[in-house]
Amino acid sequence: MYLEIYPDWSLKSVRYDFLQSICNKIDQLEVQIEINGSSQVSNTEQILQISEQSKLFLTEIKIDFDTIAAFFNDKYQKLQEQCQNIEQMAIKAVQINSQKQFSAIDIKVQQTLQNCSILQNYVVNNLERMRTLAQLHDKASRYTYNASLWLHDTCLKANFEDEEIFEQIKDQLAQSYSILYQTGKRKAINTKSEG
């Protein structure tokens, strides 16, 4: 039961595609502004595209964190149930003084210890993966924040007046990334402490 191979949730290409997509969209916007001027550029549409790509990035990471936590919680619950079963077997064995029952308990205890060890290794390995995800997330957060500032400044220089759009996107991205980073960090710490 505990020896099943956990599906690979290593960093998906969407993480890197996201960063490249942001670069491309900002480069395209800069070229359009230089060629046509701000009045001929559909800034809002392109900014919304950047925002949607960011939401995809956030959603993908949240799924990873939730999946790893759910898998661990399921295995941990089964271990607890197994410990309770052993306790009941021990009570029964003492009551009837059965050597056969004591032998069965010994086997169950060894299985439980093995499963605990497997689950502990699982926690340690995935804690490192979650930290890696959190670091990547932090990098993307800084990059996106700086990119939004650059985009804001570029459009201001091109006399684009709708500053509020950029402020909203900048604040939304910074806040969302901060919340997700803290969530991932908290889950990683909790997973380690429970292990």
CNS distance restraints for C-alpha pairs under 8 A (distance, minus, plus):
assign (resid   2 and name CA) (resid  75 and name CA) 7.39 0.50 0.50
assign (resid   2 and name CA) (resid 115 and name CA) 6.20 0.50 0.50
assign (resid   2 and name CA) (resid 118 and name CA) 6.94 0.50 0.50
assign (resid   2 and name CA) (resid 119 and name CA) 7.40 0.50 0.50
assign (resid   3 and name CA) (resid 118 and name CA) 7.53 0.50 0.50
assign (resid   9 and name CA) (resid  64 and name CA) 6.96 0.50 0.50
assign (resid  10 and name CA) (resid 129 and name CA) 7.58 0.50 0.50
assign (resid  11 and name CA) (resid  15 and name CA) 6.91 0.50 0.50
assign (resid  11 and name CA) (resid 133 and name CA) 7.26 0.50 0.50
assign (resid  12 and name CA) (resid  16 and name CA) 7.81 0.50 0.50
assign (resid  13 and name CA) (resid  17 and name CA) 5.96 0.50 0.50
assign (resid  14 and name CA) (resid  18 and name CA) 5.79 0.50 0.50
assign (resid  14 and name CA) (resid  57 and name CA) 7.04 0.50 0.50
assign (resid  15 and name CA) (resid  19 and name CA) 6.88 0.50 0.50
assign (resid  15 and name CA) (resid  57 and name CA) 6.44 0.50 0.50
assign (resid  16 and name CA) (resid  20 and name CA) 6.28 0.50 0.50
assign (resid  17 and name CA) (resid  21 and name CA) 5.84 0.50 0.50
assign (resid  18 and name CA) (resid  22 and name CA) 6.26 0.50 0.50
assign (resid  18 and name CA) (resid  53 and name CA) 6.40 0.50 0.50
assign (resid  18 and name CA) (resid  54 and name CA) 7.14 0.50 0.50
assign (resid  18 and name CA) (resid  57 and name CA) 6.68 0.50 0.50
assign (resid  19 and name CA) (resid  23 and name CA) 6.42 0.50 0.50
assign (resid  19 and name CA) (resid 140 and name CA) 7.06 0.50 0.50
assign (resid  20 and name CA) (resid  24 and name CA) 6.19 0.50 0.50
assign (resid  21 and name CA) (resid  25 and name CA) 6.09 0.50 0.50
assign (resid  21 and name CA) (resid  50 and name CA) 7.85 0.50 0.50
assign (resid  21 and name CA) (resid  53 and name CA) 7.83 0.50 0.50
assign (resid  22 and name CA) (resid  26 and name CA) 6.18 0.50 0.50
assign (resid  22 and name CA) (resid  50 and name CA) 6.25 0.50 0.50
assign (resid  22 and name CA) (resid  53 and name CA) 7.99 0.50 0.50
assign (resid  22 and name CA) (resid 144 and name CA) 7.70 0.50 0.50
assign (resid  23 and name CA) (resid  27 and name CA) 6.11 0.50 0.50
assign (resid  24 and name CA) (resid  28 and name CA) 6.11 0.50 0.50
assign (resid  25 and name CA) (resid  29 and name CA) 6.16 0.50 0.50
assign (resid  25 and name CA) (resid  46 and name CA) 7.14 0.50 0.50
assign (resid  25 and name CA) (resid  50 and name CA) 7.19 0.50 0.50
assign (resid  26 and name CA) (resid  30 and name CA) 6.16 0.50 0.50
assign (resid  26 and name CA) (resid 147 and name CA) 7.86 0.50 0.50
assign (resid  26 and name CA) (resid 151 and name CA) 6.97 0.50 0.50
assign (resid  27 and name CA) (resid  31 and name CA) 6.31 0.50 0.50
assign (resid  28 and name CA) (resid  32 and name CA) 6.23 0.50 0.50
assign (resid  29 and name CA) (resid  33 and name CA) 6.17 0.50 0.50
assign (resid  29 and name CA) (resid  41 and name CA) 7.76 0.50 0.50
assign (resid  29 and name CA) (resid  43 and name CA) 7.45 0.50 0.50
assign (resid  29 and name CA) (resid  46 and name CA) 7.63 0.50 0.50
assign (resid  30 and name CA) (resid  34 and name CA) 6.20 0.50 0.50
assign (resid  30 and name CA) (resid 154 and name CA) 7.53 0.50 0.50
assign (resid  31 and name CA) (resid  35 and name CA) 6.14 0.50 0.50
assign (resid  32 and name CA) (resid  36 and name CA) 5.66 0.50 0.50
assign (resid  32 and name CA) (resid  37 and name CA) 7.04 0.50 0.50
assign (resid  32 and name CA) (resid  38 and name CA) 7.93 0.50 0.50
assign (resid  32 and name CA) (resid  41 and name CA) 6.43 0.50 0.50
assign (resid  33 and name CA) (resid  37 and name CA) 4.51 0.50 0.50
assign (resid  33 and name CA) (resid  38 and name CA) 5.18 0.50 0.50
assign (resid  33 and name CA) (resid  40 and name CA) 7.82 0.50 0.50
assign (resid  33 and name CA) (resid  41 and name CA) 6.53 0.50 0.50
assign (resid  33 and name CA) (resid 155 and name CA) 7.87 0.50 0.50
assign (resid  33 and name CA) (resid 158 and name CA) 7.08 0.50 0.50
assign (resid  36 and name CA) (resid  40 and name CA) 5.73 0.50 0.50
assign (resid  36 and name CA) (resid  41 and name CA) 7.06 0.50 0.50
assign (resid  37 and name CA) (resid  41 and name CA) 7.02 0.50 0.50
assign (resid  37 and name CA) (resid 158 and name CA) 6.71 0.50 0.50
assign (resid  38 and name CA) (resid  43 and name CA) 7.97 0.50 0.50
assign (resid  38 and name CA) (resid 155 and name CA) 7.14 0.50 0.50
assign (resid  38 and name CA) (resid 158 and name CA) 5.78 0.50 0.50
assign (resid  38 and name CA) (resid 159 and name CA) 6.84 0.50 0.50
assign (resid  38 and name CA) (resid 160 and name CA) 5.81 0.50 0.50
assign (resid  39 and name CA) (resid 160 and name CA) 7.47 0.50 0.50
assign (resid  42 and name CA) (resid  46 and name CA) 6.63 0.50 0.50
assign (resid  43 and name CA) (resid  47 and name CA) 6.05 0.50 0.50
assign (resid  44 and name CA) (resid  48 and name CA) 6.12 0.50 0.50
assign (resid  44 and name CA) (resid 165 and name CA) 7.81 0.50 0.50
assign (resid  45 and name CA) (resid  49 and name CA) 6.36 0.50 0.50
assign (resid  46 and name CA) (resid  50 and name CA) 6.40 0.50 0.50
assign (resid  47 and name CA) (resid  51 and name CA) 6.20 0.50 0.50
assign (resid  48 and name CA) (resid  52 and name CA) 6.09 0.50 0.50
assign (resid  49 and name CA) (resid  53 and name CA) 6.24 0.50 0.50
assign (resid  50 and name CA) (resid  54 and name CA) 6.28 0.50 0.50
assign (resid  51 and name CA) (resid  55 and name CA) 6.34 0.50 0.50
assign (resid  51 and name CA) (resid 169 and name CA) 7.19 0.50 0.50
assign (resid  52 and name CA) (resid  56 and name CA) 6.35 0.50 0.50
assign (resid  53 and name CA) (resid  57 and name CA) 6.37 0.50 0.50
assign (resid  54 and name CA) (resid  58 and name CA) 6.30 0.50 0.50
assign (resid  54 and name CA) (resid 173 and name CA) 7.71 0.50 0.50
assign (resid  55 and name CA) (resid  59 and name CA) 6.06 0.50 0.50
assign (resid  56 and name CA) (resid  60 and name CA) 6.14 0.50 0.50
assign (resid  57 and name CA) (resid  61 and name CA) 6.46 0.50 0.50
assign (resid  58 and name CA) (resid  62 and name CA) 6.22 0.50 0.50
assign (resid  58 and name CA) (resid 176 and name CA) 7.96 0.50 0.50
assign (resid  58 and name CA) (resid 177 and name CA) 7.54 0.50 0.50
assign (resid  58 and name CA) (resid 180 and name CA) 7.55 0.50 0.50
assign (resid  59 and name CA) (resid  63 and name CA) 6.23 0.50 0.50
assign (resid  60 and name CA) (resid  64 and name CA) 6.49 0.50 0.50
assign (resid  61 and name CA) (resid  65 and name CA) 6.40 0.50 0.50
assign (resid  61 and name CA) (resid 133 and name CA) 7.63 0.50 0.50
assign (resid  62 and name CA) (resid  66 and name CA) 6.09 0.50 0.50
assign (resid  62 and name CA) (resid 180 and name CA) 7.43 0.50 0.50
assign (resid  63 and name CA) (resid  67 and name CA) 5.92 0.50 0.50
assign (resid  64 and name CA) (resid  68 and name CA) 6.22 0.50 0.50
assign (resid  65 and name CA) (resid  69 and name CA) 6.21 0.50 0.50
assign (resid  65 and name CA) (resid 130 and name CA) 7.38 0.50 0.50
assign (resid  65 and name CA) (resid 184 and name CA) 6.62 0.50 0.50
assign (resid  65 and name CA) (resid 187 and name CA) 7.66 0.50 0.50
assign (resid  66 and name CA) (resid  70 and name CA) 6.03 0.50 0.50
assign (resid  67 and name CA) (resid  71 and name CA) 6.14 0.50 0.50
assign (resid  68 and name CA) (resid  72 and name CA) 6.27 0.50 0.50
assign (resid  68 and name CA) (resid 126 and name CA) 7.71 0.50 0.50
assign (resid  69 and name CA) (resid  73 and name CA) 6.09 0.50 0.50
assign (resid  69 and name CA) (resid 187 and name CA) 7.57 0.50 0.50
assign (resid  69 and name CA) (resid 191 and name CA) 7.70 0.50 0.50
assign (resid  70 and name CA) (resid  74 and name CA) 6.13 0.50 0.50
assign (resid  71 and name CA) (resid  75 and name CA) 6.45 0.50 0.50
assign (resid  72 and name CA) (resid  76 and name CA) 6.02 0.50 0.50
assign (resid  72 and name CA) (resid 119 and name CA) 7.73 0.50 0.50
assign (resid  72 and name CA) (resid 123 and name CA) 7.58 0.50 0.50
assign (resid  73 and name CA) (resid  77 and name CA) 6.05 0.50 0.50
assign (resid  74 and name CA) (resid  78 and name CA) 6.40 0.50 0.50
assign (resid  75 and name CA) (resid  79 and name CA) 6.28 0.50 0.50
assign (resid  75 and name CA) (resid 119 and name CA) 7.44 0.50 0.50
assign (resid  76 and name CA) (resid  80 and name CA) 6.34 0.50 0.50
assign (resid  76 and name CA) (resid 119 and name CA) 7.75 0.50 0.50
assign (resid  77 and name CA) (resid  81 and name CA) 6.30 0.50 0.50
assign (resid  78 and name CA) (resid  82 and name CA) 6.16 0.50 0.50
assign (resid  79 and name CA) (resid  83 and name CA) 6.26 0.50 0.50
assign (resid  79 and name CA) (resid 112 and name CA) 6.94 0.50 0.50
assign (resid  79 and name CA) (resid 115 and name CA) 7.52 0.50 0.50
assign (resid  79 and name CA) (resid 116 and name CA) 7.35 0.50 0.50
assign (resid  80 and name CA) (resid  84 and name CA) 6.32 0.50 0.50
assign (resid  81 and name CA) (resid  85 and name CA) 6.25 0.50 0.50
assign (resid  82 and name CA) (resid  86 and name CA) 6.31 0.50 0.50
assign (resid  82 and name CA) (resid 112 and name CA) 7.07 0.50 0.50
assign (resid  83 and name CA) (resid  87 and name CA) 6.30 0.50 0.50
assign (resid  83 and name CA) (resid 112 and name CA) 7.38 0.50 0.50
assign (resid  84 and name CA) (resid  88 and name CA) 6.37 0.50 0.50
assign (resid  85 and name CA) (resid  89 and name CA) 6.18 0.50 0.50
assign (resid  86 and name CA) (resid  90 and name CA) 6.10 0.50 0.50
assign (resid  86 and name CA) (resid 105 and name CA) 6.30 0.50 0.50
assign (resid  86 and name CA) (resid 108 and name CA) 6.83 0.50 0.50
assign (resid  86 and name CA) (resid 109 and name CA) 7.24 0.50 0.50
assign (resid  87 and name CA) (resid  91 and name CA) 6.35 0.50 0.50
assign (resid  88 and name CA) (resid  92 and name CA) 6.31 0.50 0.50
assign (resid  89 and name CA) (resid  93 and name CA) 6.02 0.50 0.50
assign (resid  89 and name CA) (resid 101 and name CA) 7.18 0.50 0.50
assign (resid  89 and name CA) (resid 105 and name CA) 6.69 0.50 0.50
assign (resid  90 and name CA) (resid  94 and name CA) 6.17 0.50 0.50
assign (resid  90 and name CA) (resid 101 and name CA) 7.71 0.50 0.50
assign (resid  90 and name CA) (resid 102 and name CA) 7.25 0.50 0.50
assign (resid  90 and name CA) (resid 105 and name CA) 6.80 0.50 0.50
assign (resid  91 and name CA) (resid  95 and name CA) 6.27 0.50 0.50
assign (resid  92 and name CA) (resid  96 and name CA) 6.32 0.50 0.50
assign (resid  92 and name CA) (resid 101 and name CA) 7.94 0.50 0.50
assign (resid  93 and name CA) (resid  97 and name CA) 5.35 0.50 0.50
assign (resid  93 and name CA) (resid  98 and name CA) 5.37 0.50 0.50
assign (resid  93 and name CA) (resid  99 and name CA) 7.67 0.50 0.50
assign (resid  93 and name CA) (resid 101 and name CA) 5.30 0.50 0.50
assign (resid  93 and name CA) (resid 102 and name CA) 6.18 0.50 0.50
assign (resid  94 and name CA) (resid  98 and name CA) 7.21 0.50 0.50
assign (resid  98 and name CA) (resid 102 and name CA) 6.43 0.50 0.50
assign (resid  99 and name CA) (resid 103 and name CA) 6.21 0.50 0.50
assign (resid 100 and name CA) (resid 104 and name CA) 6.28 0.50 0.50
assign (resid 101 and name CA) (resid 105 and name CA) 6.18 0.50 0.50
assign (resid 102 and name CA) (resid 106 and name CA) 6.29 0.50 0.50
assign (resid 103 and name CA) (resid 107 and name CA) 6.44 0.50 0.50
assign (resid 104 and name CA) (resid 108 and name CA) 6.25 0.50 0.50
assign (resid 105 and name CA) (resid 109 and name CA) 6.04 0.50 0.50
assign (resid 106 and name CA) (resid 110 and name CA) 6.27 0.50 0.50
assign (resid 107 and name CA) (resid 111 and name CA) 6.27 0.50 0.50
assign (resid 108 and name CA) (resid 112 and name CA) 6.10 0.50 0.50
assign (resid 109 and name CA) (resid 113 and name CA) 6.13 0.50 0.50
assign (resid 110 and name CA) (resid 114 and name CA) 6.17 0.50 0.50
assign (resid 111 and name CA) (resid 115 and name CA) 6.15 0.50 0.50
assign (resid 112 and name CA) (resid 116 and name CA) 6.03 0.50 0.50
assign (resid 113 and name CA) (resid 117 and name CA) 6.20 0.50 0.50
assign (resid 114 and name CA) (resid 118 and name CA) 6.28 0.50 0.50
assign (resid 115 and name CA) (resid 119 and name CA) 6.08 0.50 0.50
assign (resid 116 and name CA) (resid 120 and name CA) 6.01 0.50 0.50
assign (resid 117 and name CA) (resid 121 and name CA) 6.24 0.50 0.50
assign (resid 118 and name CA) (resid 122 and name CA) 6.17 0.50 0.50
assign (resid 119 and name CA) (resid 123 and name CA) 6.20 0.50 0.50
assign (resid 119 and name CA) (resid 195 and name CA) 7.69 0.50 0.50
assign (resid 120 and name CA) (resid 124 and name CA) 6.30 0.50 0.50
assign (resid 120 and name CA) (resid 195 and name CA) 5.54 0.50 0.50
assign (resid 121 and name CA) (resid 125 and name CA) 6.09 0.50 0.50
assign (resid 122 and name CA) (resid 126 and name CA) 6.07 0.50 0.50
assign (resid 123 and name CA) (resid 127 and name CA) 5.83 0.50 0.50
assign (resid 123 and name CA) (resid 191 and name CA) 6.52 0.50 0.50
assign (resid 123 and name CA) (resid 192 and name CA) 6.55 0.50 0.50
assign (resid 123 and name CA) (resid 195 and name CA) 6.37 0.50 0.50
assign (resid 124 and name CA) (resid 128 and name CA) 6.63 0.50 0.50
assign (resid 124 and name CA) (resid 192 and name CA) 6.95 0.50 0.50
assign (resid 125 and name CA) (resid 129 and name CA) 6.65 0.50 0.50
assign (resid 126 and name CA) (resid 130 and name CA) 5.99 0.50 0.50
assign (resid 127 and name CA) (resid 131 and name CA) 6.18 0.50 0.50
assign (resid 127 and name CA) (resid 188 and name CA) 5.55 0.50 0.50
assign (resid 127 and name CA) (resid 191 and name CA) 7.17 0.50 0.50
assign (resid 127 and name CA) (resid 192 and name CA) 6.88 0.50 0.50
assign (resid 128 and name CA) (resid 132 and name CA) 6.20 0.50 0.50
assign (resid 129 and name CA) (resid 133 and name CA) 6.21 0.50 0.50
assign (resid 130 and name CA) (resid 134 and name CA) 6.10 0.50 0.50
assign (resid 130 and name CA) (resid 184 and name CA) 6.97 0.50 0.50
assign (resid 130 and name CA) (resid 185 and name CA) 7.87 0.50 0.50
assign (resid 130 and name CA) (resid 188 and name CA) 6.31 0.50 0.50
assign (resid 131 and name CA) (resid 135 and name CA) 6.13 0.50 0.50
assign (resid 131 and name CA) (resid 184 and name CA) 7.88 0.50 0.50
assign (resid 131 and name CA) (resid 185 and name CA) 7.20 0.50 0.50
assign (resid 131 and name CA) (resid 188 and name CA) 7.10 0.50 0.50
assign (resid 132 and name CA) (resid 136 and name CA) 6.20 0.50 0.50
assign (resid 133 and name CA) (resid 137 and name CA) 6.00 0.50 0.50
assign (resid 134 and name CA) (resid 138 and name CA) 6.10 0.50 0.50
assign (resid 134 and name CA) (resid 181 and name CA) 5.88 0.50 0.50
assign (resid 134 and name CA) (resid 184 and name CA) 6.27 0.50 0.50
assign (resid 134 and name CA) (resid 185 and name CA) 6.86 0.50 0.50
assign (resid 135 and name CA) (resid 139 and name CA) 6.23 0.50 0.50
assign (resid 136 and name CA) (resid 140 and name CA) 6.18 0.50 0.50
assign (resid 137 and name CA) (resid 141 and name CA) 6.03 0.50 0.50
assign (resid 137 and name CA) (resid 177 and name CA) 7.30 0.50 0.50
assign (resid 137 and name CA) (resid 181 and name CA) 6.74 0.50 0.50
assign (resid 138 and name CA) (resid 142 and name CA) 6.31 0.50 0.50
assign (resid 138 and name CA) (resid 177 and name CA) 7.44 0.50 0.50
assign (resid 138 and name CA) (resid 181 and name CA) 6.81 0.50 0.50
assign (resid 139 and name CA) (resid 143 and name CA) 6.15 0.50 0.50
assign (resid 140 and name CA) (resid 144 and name CA) 5.91 0.50 0.50
assign (resid 141 and name CA) (resid 145 and name CA) 6.03 0.50 0.50
assign (resid 141 and name CA) (resid 173 and name CA) 7.50 0.50 0.50
assign (resid 141 and name CA) (resid 174 and name CA) 6.74 0.50 0.50
assign (resid 141 and name CA) (resid 177 and name CA) 5.78 0.50 0.50
assign (resid 141 and name CA) (resid 178 and name CA) 7.88 0.50 0.50
assign (resid 142 and name CA) (resid 146 and name CA) 6.11 0.50 0.50
assign (resid 143 and name CA) (resid 147 and name CA) 6.01 0.50 0.50
assign (resid 144 and name CA) (resid 148 and name CA) 6.04 0.50 0.50
assign (resid 144 and name CA) (resid 173 and name CA) 7.58 0.50 0.50
assign (resid 145 and name CA) (resid 149 and name CA) 6.36 0.50 0.50
assign (resid 145 and name CA) (resid 170 and name CA) 6.27 0.50 0.50
assign (resid 145 and name CA) (resid 173 and name CA) 7.07 0.50 0.50
assign (resid 145 and name CA) (resid 174 and name CA) 6.40 0.50 0.50
assign (resid 146 and name CA) (resid 150 and name CA) 6.16 0.50 0.50
assign (resid 147 and name CA) (resid 151 and name CA) 6.04 0.50 0.50
assign (resid 148 and name CA) (resid 152 and name CA) 6.00 0.50 0.50
assign (resid 148 and name CA) (resid 166 and name CA) 7.08 0.50 0.50
assign (resid 148 and name CA) (resid 169 and name CA) 7.63 0.50 0.50
assign (resid 148 and name CA) (resid 170 and name CA) 5.90 0.50 0.50
assign (resid 149 and name CA) (resid 153 and name CA) 6.21 0.50 0.50
assign (resid 149 and name CA) (resid 170 and name CA) 7.33 0.50 0.50
assign (resid 150 and name CA) (resid 154 and name CA) 6.08 0.50 0.50
assign (resid 151 and name CA) (resid 155 and name CA) 6.20 0.50 0.50
assign (resid 152 and name CA) (resid 156 and name CA) 6.22 0.50 0.50
assign (resid 152 and name CA) (resid 163 and name CA) 7.33 0.50 0.50
assign (resid 152 and name CA) (resid 166 and name CA) 5.94 0.50 0.50
assign (resid 153 and name CA) (resid 157 and name CA) 6.24 0.50 0.50
assign (resid 154 and name CA) (resid 158 and name CA) 6.43 0.50 0.50
assign (resid 155 and name CA) (resid 159 and name CA) 6.35 0.50 0.50
assign (resid 155 and name CA) (resid 160 and name CA) 5.16 0.50 0.50
assign (resid 156 and name CA) (resid 160 and name CA) 5.21 0.50 0.50
assign (resid 156 and name CA) (resid 161 and name CA) 6.76 0.50 0.50
assign (resid 156 and name CA) (resid 163 and name CA) 7.66 0.50 0.50
assign (resid 162 and name CA) (resid 166 and name CA) 7.72 0.50 0.50
assign (resid 163 and name CA) (resid 167 and name CA) 6.46 0.50 0.50
assign (resid 164 and name CA) (resid 168 and name CA) 6.15 0.50 0.50
assign (resid 165 and name CA) (resid 169 and name CA) 6.30 0.50 0.50
assign (resid 166 and name CA) (resid 170 and name CA) 5.94 0.50 0.50
assign (resid 167 and name CA) (resid 171 and name CA) 6.04 0.50 0.50
assign (resid 168 and name CA) (resid 172 and name CA) 5.91 0.50 0.50
assign (resid 169 and name CA) (resid 173 and name CA) 6.01 0.50 0.50
assign (resid 170 and name CA) (resid 174 and name CA) 6.15 0.50 0.50
assign (resid 171 and name CA) (resid 175 and name CA) 6.01 0.50 0.50
assign (resid 172 and name CA) (resid 176 and name CA) 5.96 0.50 0.50
assign (resid 173 and name CA) (resid 177 and name CA) 5.98 0.50 0.50
assign (resid 174 and name CA) (resid 178 and name CA) 6.10 0.50 0.50
assign (resid 175 and name CA) (resid 179 and name CA) 6.20 0.50 0.50
assign (resid 176 and name CA) (resid 180 and name CA) 6.19 0.50 0.50
assign (resid 177 and name CA) (resid 181 and name CA) 5.94 0.50 0.50
assign (resid 178 and name CA) (resid 182 and name CA) 6.21 0.50 0.50
assign (resid 179 and name CA) (resid 183 and name CA) 6.13 0.50 0.50
assign (resid 180 and name CA) (resid 184 and name CA) 6.12 0.50 0.50
assign (resid 181 and name CA) (resid 185 and name CA) 6.13 0.50 0.50
assign (resid 182 and name CA) (resid 186 and name CA) 5.97 0.50 0.50
assign (resid 183 and name CA) (resid 187 and name CA) 6.14 0.50 0.50
assign (resid 184 and name CA) (resid 188 and name CA) 6.10 0.50 0.50
assign (resid 185 and name CA) (resid 189 and name CA) 6.25 0.50 0.50
assign (resid 186 and name CA) (resid 190 and name CA) 6.08 0.50 0.50
assign (resid 187 and name CA) (resid 191 and name CA) 5.93 0.50 0.50
assign (resid 188 and name CA) (resid 192 and name CA) 6.26 0.50 0.50
assign (resid 189 and name CA) (resid 193 and name CA) 6.23 0.50 0.50
assign (resid 190 and name CA) (resid 194 and name CA) 6.06 0.50 0.50
assign (resid 191 and name CA) (resid 195 and name CA) 6.16 0.50 0.50
